[in-house]
Amino acid sequence: MAMGGALVLCALSSAALVMIITFGRTTQLGKEHAEQFVKAVAPEMSYGLLIAREDGKVAETMLKTLAQRPDVMFAQLFDADGSPVMSVGRSEDRLANADLTRLRARSLSGVASSAGAHWHVVAPVVMQSTLGADEAARTQLLGHLYVIWSRDQYEEIYTSIALAIGAVSLITIVGSLAWTIRRSRRLTAPIVDLARSMDTASLSHDVRAIGNGTAEIDRMAAAFNMLMERLADHRDHLEQTVQARTSELQSTNEELRLAMHDAQQAERFKSAFLAAVSHEMKTPLHSIDAYIRDALSELEFLGDAIDSAEVRSHLMTALAQKEQLLGLIKQILELARAKAGRHTLRLAEINVKDWLAGLRQTYSPIAKSKKNLLAITHEGAPHLVTDPQKLSAIAENLLTNACTYTCAGAVSLRLTCTTEETTLIVSDNGCGIDANLVDVVWEEFRQGDMGETRSTGGTGLGLAVTKAYVELLKGSVKLEGVKNEGTTITVVLPVLEKIPTAVDTIEKEPSDARV
């Protein structure tokens, strides 16, 4: 529709242009005809102008004969001096004297005209003589003929001709456009059908194109149909492949789900077993502790009655081994509770200086025993809101590992407290760790040195408990180490707000006083 409207508008514009050109040419031809006619009639007025002073009827008759033409509105004769001799017709449209004088002066070389509402034409009236040396001498100017020529006739002619040409042009152009549109539709209809088939092909591969056009369009339709057949075959193959793969994935997912369920159940059984065994082991350990302390008291009471030095040494060794075993049992219990999600936070505000002093007092002898230099520093706020028990466990586990794997070296703990986060960094220059074991050491019962000839003790639970506590405090932990160069562990904890009360859902441990 838009294209048809544009074509009709183009046809109308072309017809209007033809009419304008026709009008301009018709007007020019009418003016030229008036000039030629007046120029031809002017010499015939010479006789009437010669005798006009004695007998004006001849000139009057000539002017009336001229005025009988339907296109002559007014005619007037002037003598050689420019004085009017006689006139016929309506003088309302006559030029002003000044304009007429200029027009007569221009006509001396032939004919002069002026266009306005009508055509004003002036031609010289001359008489040829046989006397004279040249043509100018043989030509005598008798006066001028002034004629007002009507343009109405030519406008009527223009109107009829222009309408006829415009109608013919419009009919021709509209017919041509109609033929062109019909022809173009005939040519483009197969292309449009093919394009629609291609658009529909995105929704269904069963669409086929119909040629019924030129040879080129038929070839395009055949190529499209062949492509659609190949796509349909490929689609069927893909659907079969997807169905087979889907069945395999469903079977694999079911196997993985069962395996994961079994693994989770085994993990729960393991944690429950470790917790039960650990609880049961704590009771005899408390009994052993009580018996050892009673034996030490009796040695004090006996005094010098017996040689108690060796006995006391054995009892102190047994007491130290008991403390080590009790610590291991506590780690197992804490890890089991963390995996069961039975921990909550007990937030409190601690004095950072006092807390670090306790760590320094505890680990200075341990570091000194292995000839290590211990440095504990602090930057930032003097108070910190956290779970004191879990933060202490994190720091103690990291310091224990650093002192264990470093000999005659340096161990440092640096605590930085800001308004946004708390950063705890523990570094040492001990034996370090292999790059492929950085992620392994966070697993329970895994250590950097798992060989039979390892030189350190421990069960590999310290870092696993540390990671569980860090995650409980919504923080992150990162280990960096190089073999034989040392290790650095960075713990980043967010700032916590102290709450008025806290409910701890941790299962209560048996009292140490239980025997």
Wavefront OBJ file of the C-alpha trace (Angstrom):
o trace
v 0.000 0.000 0.000
v 2.745 2.448 0.835
v 4.557 1.672 -2.395
v 1.343 2.135 -4.424
v 0.656 5.491 -2.776
v 4.177 6.637 -3.552
v 3.809 5.619 -7.178
v 0.457 7.466 -7.543
v 2.008 10.575 -5.991
v 4.891 10.303 -8.454
v 2.412 10.061 -11.351
v 0.499 13.157 -10.198
v 3.738 15.102 -9.807
v 4.839 14.129 -13.311
v 1.498 15.200 -14.798
v 1.678 18.549 -12.982
v 5.220 19.087 -14.274
v 4.072 18.411 -17.826
v 1.227 20.935 -17.431
v 3.586 23.602 -16.104
v 6.007 23.099 -18.993
v 3.104 23.204 -21.470
v 1.772 26.434 -19.953
v 5.138 28.154 -20.188
v 5.653 27.082 -23.812
v 2.103 28.048 -24.840
v 2.499 31.485 -23.279
v 5.765 32.075 -25.107
v 4.254 30.989 -28.421
v 1.253 33.317 -27.921
v 3.506 36.293 -27.276
v 5.631 35.522 -30.319
v 2.498 35.189 -32.470
v 1.221 38.590 -31.289
v 4.548 40.255 -32.077
v 4.742 38.693 -35.550
v 1.155 39.651 -36.366
v 1.535 43.285 -35.299
v 4.862 43.533 -37.108
v 3.226 42.227 -40.300
v 0.178 44.518 -40.034
v 2.130 47.699 -39.204
v 3.407 48.393 -42.787
v -0.159 48.159 -44.089
v -1.074 51.095 -41.849
v 1.367 53.419 -43.728
v -1.165 54.661 -46.286
v -3.826 55.379 -43.696
v -1.265 57.186 -41.537
v -0.103 59.358 -44.513
v -3.570 60.659 -45.296
v -4.857 60.599 -41.749
v -4.562 64.429 -41.510
v -6.718 64.928 -44.642
v -8.942 61.828 -44.417
v -8.987 59.826 -41.217
v -11.582 57.340 -42.377
v -9.036 55.118 -44.059
v -6.942 54.774 -40.896
v -10.096 54.298 -38.803
v -11.321 51.571 -41.159
v -7.969 49.805 -40.937
v -7.939 49.973 -37.120
v -11.562 48.720 -36.881
v -10.701 45.864 -39.203
v -7.781 45.036 -36.926
v -9.925 45.344 -33.809
v -12.408 42.811 -35.128
v -9.993 40.046 -34.160
v -11.140 38.434 -30.896
v -7.658 38.653 -29.421
v -7.187 42.429 -30.162
v -8.593 44.566 -27.343
v -7.229 47.992 -28.343
v -5.354 49.507 -31.337
v -3.856 52.987 -31.735
v -1.747 54.824 -34.303
v 0.950 57.371 -33.486
v 2.701 59.691 -35.900
v 6.444 59.988 -36.140
v 6.485 62.591 -33.373
v 4.714 60.241 -30.955
v 1.389 62.098 -31.068
v -1.716 59.863 -31.098
v -3.566 59.912 -34.395
v -6.487 57.535 -33.876
v -7.504 54.654 -31.585
v -10.118 51.887 -31.549
v -11.292 49.678 -28.647
v -11.106 49.847 -24.842
v -8.404 52.061 -23.470
v -8.727 51.042 -19.809
v -5.743 48.701 -20.041
v -3.622 51.206 -22.030
v -0.044 51.706 -20.760
v 0.950 54.948 -19.128
v 2.443 57.545 -21.464
v 5.948 57.156 -20.018
v 5.884 53.369 -20.389
v 4.445 53.694 -23.850
v 7.141 56.181 -24.860
v 9.888 53.767 -23.722
v 8.190 50.938 -25.586
v 8.034 53.024 -28.818
v 11.705 53.832 -28.484
v 12.560 50.141 -28.160
v 10.484 49.311 -31.250
v 12.648 51.347 -33.632
v 14.792 48.282 -34.219
v 11.843 46.035 -34.975
v 9.030 45.211 -32.547
v 8.759 45.645 -28.779
v 6.343 44.104 -26.307
v 5.507 44.203 -22.609
v 3.774 41.443 -20.681
v 1.278 42.142 -17.933
v -2.362 41.241 -17.628
v -2.250 41.454 -21.466
v 0.452 41.727 -24.103
v 1.303 45.295 -25.161
v 2.927 45.248 -28.639
v 4.383 48.251 -30.514
v 5.659 48.037 -34.101
v 7.036 50.840 -36.307
v 5.020 51.989 -39.359
v 7.541 52.627 -42.146
v 7.423 53.352 -45.857
v 10.045 52.093 -48.252
v 11.423 54.438 -50.968
v 13.574 53.784 -54.005
v 15.605 56.907 -53.341
v 18.639 56.797 -51.088
v 22.118 55.416 -50.966
v 21.454 52.661 -48.420
v 18.577 50.836 -46.828
v 18.382 53.205 -43.848
v 18.061 56.183 -46.199
v 15.350 54.437 -48.221
v 13.286 53.674 -45.049
v 11.027 56.460 -43.723
v 9.423 56.190 -40.230
v 5.773 57.346 -40.409
v 4.705 56.386 -36.868
v 3.888 53.452 -34.635
v 1.119 50.895 -34.239
v 0.225 50.073 -30.622
v -1.904 46.980 -29.990
v -3.167 45.489 -26.716
v -3.350 41.730 -27.300
v -5.617 39.587 -25.076
v -4.125 36.615 -23.290
v -7.488 34.987 -22.549
v -7.581 33.079 -25.796
v -4.161 31.629 -25.180
v -5.066 30.806 -21.598
v -8.096 28.899 -22.882
v -5.884 27.157 -25.390
v -3.365 26.439 -22.629
v -6.052 25.107 -20.325
v -7.470 22.746 -22.902
v -4.063 21.608 -24.129
v -2.659 21.305 -20.620
v -5.662 19.335 -19.388
v -5.466 17.070 -22.394
v -1.716 16.518 -22.010
v -2.071 16.146 -18.244
v -4.876 13.630 -18.644
v -2.953 11.675 -21.236
v 0.210 11.812 -19.115
v -1.668 10.759 -15.994
v -3.410 7.920 -17.796
v -0.125 6.823 -19.341
v 1.796 7.010 -16.068
v -0.944 5.332 -14.016
v -1.239 2.606 -16.628
v 2.501 2.131 -16.617
v 2.565 2.032 -12.831
v -0.302 -0.443 -12.740
v 1.478 -2.652 -15.230
v 4.732 -2.304 -13.293
v 3.060 -3.143 -9.974
v 1.283 -6.120 -11.484
v 4.476 -7.311 -13.072
v 6.505 -6.787 -9.914
v 3.914 -8.640 -7.860
v 4.038 -11.480 -10.272
v 7.790 -11.568 -9.948
v 7.977 -11.000 -6.186
v 5.064 -13.222 -5.118
v 7.197 -16.414 -5.248
v 9.998 -14.630 -3.373
v 7.532 -13.482 -0.697
v 6.172 -17.022 -0.377
v 9.724 -18.353 -0.105
v 10.557 -15.755 2.576
v 7.438 -16.725 4.545
v 8.445 -20.361 4.324
v 11.913 -19.440 5.659
v 10.364 -17.496 8.560
v 8.126 -20.439 9.399
v 11.108 -22.786 9.186
v 12.397 -21.439 12.524
v 9.306 -22.988 14.151
v 8.977 -26.175 12.114
v 11.352 -28.097 9.867
v 8.406 -29.648 7.972
v 7.786 -26.492 5.923
v 8.385 -26.733 2.184
v 8.589 -23.929 -0.387
v 6.634 -23.845 -3.676
v 8.515 -22.499 -6.693
v 5.933 -21.560 -9.393
v 8.096 -18.646 -10.505
v 11.135 -18.059 -12.623
v 13.877 -20.615 -13.014
v 16.057 -18.849 -10.444
v 13.262 -18.835 -7.851
v 12.489 -22.492 -8.546
v 16.141 -23.342 -7.917
v 16.091 -21.346 -4.672
v 12.952 -23.180 -3.539
v 14.496 -26.557 -4.394
v 17.680 -25.695 -2.475
v 15.592 -24.534 0.504
v 13.537 -27.742 0.494
v 16.715 -29.828 0.374
v 18.143 -27.849 3.293
v 14.945 -28.364 5.298
v 15.071 -32.117 4.662
v 18.647 -32.257 5.898
v 17.720 -30.191 8.960
v 14.793 -32.515 9.670
v 17.082 -35.555 9.468
v 19.650 -33.828 11.677
v 16.913 -32.871 14.151
v 15.695 -36.469 14.367
v 19.260 -37.671 14.919
v 19.812 -35.052 17.621
v 16.569 -35.967 19.361
v 17.576 -39.610 19.450
v 21.031 -38.693 20.734
v 19.563 -36.397 23.389
v 17.152 -39.071 24.531
v 19.971 -41.591 24.831
v 22.215 -39.137 26.660
v 19.347 -38.082 28.918
v 18.698 -41.684 29.854
v 22.389 -42.183 30.595
v 22.535 -38.985 32.684
v 19.444 -39.982 34.641
v 20.965 -43.361 35.380
v 24.299 -41.764 36.337
v 22.580 -39.134 38.492
v 20.651 -41.831 40.307
v 23.873 -43.749 40.953
v 25.562 -40.556 42.165
v 22.597 -39.733 44.383
v 22.719 -43.173 45.990
v 26.501 -42.935 46.364
v 26.228 -39.489 47.922
v 23.519 -40.713 50.272
v 25.717 -43.623 51.305
v 28.713 -41.315 51.761
v 26.720 -38.843 53.833
v 25.319 -41.632 55.923
v 28.800 -43.074 56.400
v 30.077 -39.610 57.383
v 27.287 -39.285 59.941
v 28.029 -42.748 61.294
v 31.754 -41.907 61.475
v 31.101 -38.638 63.306
v 28.653 -40.279 65.664
v 31.112 -43.119 66.309
v 34.003 -40.753 66.953
v 31.876 -38.637 69.269
v 30.658 -41.688 71.185
v 34.125 -43.203 71.440
v 35.620 -39.883 72.493
v 33.036 -39.427 75.232
v 33.612 -42.920 76.465
v 37.394 -42.384 76.446
v 37.172 -39.198 78.490
v 35.744 -40.971 81.533
v 38.692 -43.354 82.103
v 41.102 -40.527 81.266
v 39.607 -38.453 84.071
v 40.007 -41.471 86.379
v 43.641 -41.900 85.328
v 44.199 -38.180 85.943
v 42.753 -38.493 89.443
v 44.884 -41.544 90.287
v 48.075 -39.863 89.021
v 47.405 -36.741 91.057
v 46.653 -38.861 94.168
v 49.976 -40.690 93.666
v 51.802 -37.357 93.381
v 50.145 -36.180 96.625
v 51.223 -39.350 98.440
v 54.794 -38.812 97.220
v 54.724 -35.377 98.749
v 53.384 -36.862 101.976
v 56.046 -39.604 102.177
v 58.831 -37.135 101.628
v 62.263 -38.737 101.950
v 60.924 -42.107 103.047
v 61.458 -43.422 99.513
v 63.424 -42.342 96.447
v 60.582 -40.462 94.733
v 62.490 -38.679 91.926
v 62.144 -41.437 89.373
v 58.553 -42.179 90.364
v 57.618 -38.518 90.087
v 59.210 -38.366 86.611
v 57.143 -41.317 85.419
v 53.959 -39.862 86.886
v 54.536 -36.455 85.237
v 55.125 -38.166 81.897
v 51.886 -40.092 82.275
v 50.068 -36.859 83.175
v 51.463 -35.104 80.079
v 50.431 -37.992 77.819
v 46.980 -37.880 79.371
v 46.671 -34.153 78.574
v 47.753 -34.791 74.996
v 45.209 -37.563 74.579
v 42.470 -35.449 76.157
v 43.256 -32.619 73.751
v 42.968 -35.000 70.798
v 39.602 -36.217 72.035
v 38.368 -32.640 72.347
v 39.440 -31.908 68.773
v 37.541 -34.941 67.512
v 34.434 -33.843 69.395
v 34.667 -30.262 68.114
v 35.067 -31.444 64.518
v 32.116 -33.825 64.822
v 29.924 -31.060 66.238
v 31.009 -28.630 63.533
v 30.123 -31.130 60.804
v 26.756 -31.754 62.448
v 26.043 -27.998 62.507
v 25.565 -27.967 66.263
v 27.708 -24.926 66.954
v 26.419 -21.399 67.624
v 28.330 -18.278 68.548
v 28.718 -16.821 72.029
v 29.774 -13.268 71.280
v 31.564 -11.181 73.861
v 33.889 -8.197 73.923
v 37.490 -9.112 74.738
v 40.480 -7.018 75.649
v 42.892 -7.685 72.801
v 45.984 -6.924 74.883
v 45.034 -9.360 77.654
v 44.027 -12.047 75.111
v 47.365 -11.790 73.329
v 49.216 -11.830 76.661
v 47.579 -15.191 77.452
v 48.741 -16.579 74.088
v 52.248 -15.267 74.681
v 52.395 -16.837 78.136
v 51.192 -20.208 76.812
v 53.351 -20.469 73.674
v 56.584 -18.786 74.761
v 57.807 -21.961 76.567
v 56.709 -24.128 73.608
v 58.595 -21.935 71.123
v 61.616 -21.757 73.420
v 61.733 -25.519 73.733
v 62.387 -25.743 69.965
v 64.702 -22.732 69.963
v 62.190 -20.574 68.085
v 61.787 -16.813 68.396
v 58.103 -15.952 69.081
v 56.726 -12.483 68.142
v 53.098 -11.483 68.860
v 52.002 -7.994 67.734
v 48.764 -6.020 67.511
v 47.501 -3.024 65.529
v 44.180 -1.230 65.684
v 41.300 -1.210 68.161
v 42.011 -2.341 71.734
v 38.738 -4.282 72.024
v 37.157 -6.891 69.784
v 33.687 -8.472 69.652
v 33.970 -12.178 68.828
v 33.488 -15.680 70.196
v 36.504 -15.880 72.551
v 36.579 -19.685 72.701
v 36.567 -20.151 68.935
v 39.010 -17.309 68.241
v 41.385 -18.767 70.840
v 41.064 -22.220 69.267
v 41.926 -20.753 65.850
v 45.007 -18.935 67.162
v 46.161 -21.889 69.298
v 45.870 -24.387 66.423
v 47.841 -22.128 64.077
v 50.539 -21.357 66.675
v 50.802 -25.046 67.586
v 51.385 -26.012 63.960
v 53.901 -23.189 63.455
v 55.908 -24.187 66.525
v 55.682 -27.880 65.635
v 57.023 -27.523 62.094
v 59.698 -24.917 62.911
v 62.983 -25.554 64.656
v 65.538 -22.855 65.514
v 63.558 -20.354 63.510
v 60.957 -17.626 63.953
v 57.201 -17.762 64.573
v 55.003 -14.648 64.485
v 51.359 -13.768 65.094
v 50.074 -10.388 63.919
v 46.522 -9.224 64.765
v 45.049 -6.194 62.967
v 41.643 -4.808 64.046
v 39.820 -2.259 61.859
v 36.243 -1.019 61.675
v 35.559 -3.385 58.768
v 37.452 -6.614 59.523
v 39.851 -8.440 61.784
v 42.964 -10.018 60.253
v 45.007 -12.710 62.011
v 48.279 -13.730 60.320
v 50.497 -16.538 61.624
v 53.866 -17.005 59.859
v 56.890 -19.227 60.311
v 60.098 -20.065 58.434
v 59.954 -23.779 59.095
v 59.790 -26.719 56.732
v 56.984 -25.208 54.600
v 54.613 -27.261 52.450
v 54.419 -28.623 48.932
v 52.194 -26.654 46.557
v 50.086 -29.729 45.766
v 49.237 -30.173 49.479
v 47.951 -26.635 50.151
v 44.309 -27.674 49.764
v 44.738 -31.126 51.282
v 45.828 -30.031 54.774
v 42.359 -28.560 55.484
v 40.865 -32.050 55.421
v 40.546 -33.958 58.655
v 43.271 -36.479 59.489
v 45.475 -35.043 56.699
v 48.920 -33.517 57.209
v 51.624 -32.107 54.986
v 53.879 -35.020 56.012
v 51.869 -38.269 55.922
v 54.778 -40.724 55.497
v 55.787 -43.363 57.981
v 59.029 -41.487 58.663
v 57.442 -38.162 59.513
v 59.183 -36.270 62.281
v 56.098 -34.618 63.842
v 53.133 -35.957 65.682
v 49.501 -35.033 65.600
v 46.403 -36.415 63.845
v 45.736 -33.686 61.292
v 42.594 -32.293 62.968
v 43.883 -28.846 63.959
v 43.493 -27.118 60.595
v 40.160 -28.852 59.895
v 38.749 -27.504 63.186
v 40.285 -24.084 62.424
v 38.565 -23.914 59.039
v 35.232 -24.965 60.561
v 35.459 -22.204 63.190
v 36.482 -19.572 60.612
v 33.471 -20.440 58.454
v 31.227 -20.303 61.540
v 32.519 -16.751 62.148
v 31.649 -15.884 58.459
v 35.331 -15.410 57.608
v 37.914 -16.807 55.205
v 41.279 -18.519 55.590
v 44.179 -18.804 53.138
v 47.417 -20.784 53.313
v 50.577 -19.827 51.463
v 53.754 -21.858 51.734
v 56.949 -22.878 49.989
v 58.752 -26.112 50.692
v 61.719 -25.582 53.080
v 61.017 -21.821 53.294
v 58.039 -21.488 55.599
v 54.284 -21.068 55.780
v 51.867 -18.127 56.214
v 48.201 -18.566 57.144
v 45.885 -15.540 56.914
v 42.490 -15.475 58.625
v 40.080 -12.627 57.777
v 36.999 -12.221 59.999
v 34.212 -9.665 59.594
v 33.322 -7.261 62.386
v 30.537 -8.717 64.526
v 28.079 -6.921 66.761
v 27.593 -8.086 70.304
v 24.108 -9.361 71.082
v 22.552 -9.173 74.591
v 22.049 -12.932 74.986
v 23.146 -16.011 73.137
v 21.887 -19.572 73.128
v 24.503 -22.224 72.655
v 23.149 -25.462 71.232
v 26.453 -27.319 71.652
v 25.913 -30.574 73.419
v 27.257 -30.253 76.953
v 30.365 -32.240 77.700
v 30.688 -34.325 80.845
v 32.154 -32.414 83.736
v 35.888 -32.779 84.287
v 35.062 -33.648 87.882
v 33.318 -36.778 86.691
v 35.274 -39.889 87.813
l 1 2 3 4 5 6 7 8 9 10 11 12 13 14 15 16 17 18 19 20 21 22 23 24 25 26 27 28 29 30 31 32 33 34 35 36 37 38 39 40 41 42 43 44 45 46 47 48 49 50 51 52 53 54 55 56 57 58 59 60 61 62 63 64 65 66 67 68 69 70 71 72 73 74 75 76 77 78 79 80 81 82 83 84 85 86 87 88 89 90 91 92 93 94 95 96 97 98 99 100 101 102 103 104 105 106 107 108 109 110 111 112 113 114 115 116 117 118 119 120 121 122 123 124 125 126 127 128 129 130 131 132 133 134 135 136 137 138 139 140 141 142 143 144 145 146 147 148 149 150 151 152 153 154 155 156 157 158 159 160 161 162 163 164 165 166 167 168 169 170 171 172 173 174 175 176 177 178 179 180 181 182 183 184 185 186 187 188 189 190 191 192 193 194 195 196 197 198 199 200 201 202 203 204 205 206 207 208 209 210 211 212 213 214 215 216 217 218 219 220 221 222 223 224 225 226 227 228 229 230 231 232 233 234 235 236 237 238 239 240 241 242 243 244 245 246 247 248 249 250 251 252 253 254 255 256 257 258 259 260 261 262 263 264 265 266 267 268 269 270 271 272 273 274 275 276 277 278 279 280 281 282 283 284 285 286 287 288 289 290 291 292 293 294 295 296 297 298 299 300 301 302 303 304 305 306 307 308 309 310 311 312 313 314 315 316 317 318 319 320 321 322 323 324 325 326 327 328 329 330 331 332 333 334 335 336 337 338 339 340 341 342 343 344 345 346 347 348 349 350 351 352 353 354 355 356 357 358 359 360 361 362 363 364 365 366 367 368 369 370 371 372 373 374 375 376 377 378 379 380 381 382 383 384 385 386 387 388 389 390 391 392 393 394 395 396 397 398 399 400 401 402 403 404 405 406 407 408 409 410 411 412 413 414 415 416 417 418 419 420 421 422 423 424 425 426 427 428 429 430 431 432 433 434 435 436 437 438 439 440 441 442 443 444 445 446 447 448 449 450 451 452 453 454 455 456 457 458 459 460 461 462 463 464 465 466 467 468 469 470 471 472 473 474 475 476 477 478 479 480 481 482 483 484 485 486 487 488 489 490 491 492 493 494 495 496 497 498 499 500 501 502 503 504 505 506 507 508 509 510 511 512 513 514 515
